[in-house]
Amino acid sequence: MIGSLGLPEIILLVILVIILFGGKKIPEVFKGLGEGIKNFKQAMSSDDNEKKEKDKDKNSDD
């Protein structure tokens, strides 16, 4: 889906972001977005670790 975006589409998106948020707000927006992605990844890895521990405990009970 993203691979189908060409240079004109990307330029248009950048212009729209600048118009909507302004030049001063963009770093704040992307900082918040980055923190959100980081938290999401941590939560996903935490869930994976919990599943592995449950499987490990289940197998050790046998």
N, C-alpha and C positions, 0 to 999 in steps of 0.2 A: 504494500500500500504506500509506504513512504518512498520506496524505491521508484515509484512512478512519478514522483515530483521532479519537475525539471527546474532549471535555473530561474525562468520567469516566475514560476509559482512560489519558489522560495523567496525571491526578491519581493513579491507582492505580500507574502506573509510577514516579512520583516518590516515592511512599510506600515502594514496594518497594526502590528504590535507597537511600533513607535508612535503612531497616531493615537492608539487607544490608551497607552500607559504613559507616554511621554518619556523623554530621555533619562530623566532622573529616577523614575520609578522602575525602570527595566532591571537594574541590578538587584533591587529588592525583590522583585517578582521572581527572578531566576534563583536567587538565594533561597527563597521560601520553597520553590519547586524542588531544588536540589536537596534541601533538608527533608522534604516530604518523601522523595524517592529513597533517600538514605534510611529513613525510619521504616519505610515499607520493606526494603530489603532486609533490615535487621529483624523485623517481625516475621518475615518469611523464613529466614534462616533459624530463628528461634523455634518456630513451629516444626521445621524439619528435624531439629535437634531433639525436640520433645518426642516426636514420632520414633526416632531411632532409639531413644532411651526406653520407651515403652516396649518396642519390639525386643530390645535387648533383655529387659526384665522378664518379658513373656517367655522368651527362649530359655532363660536361665532357670525358670520355674519348672520347666519340663524335665 
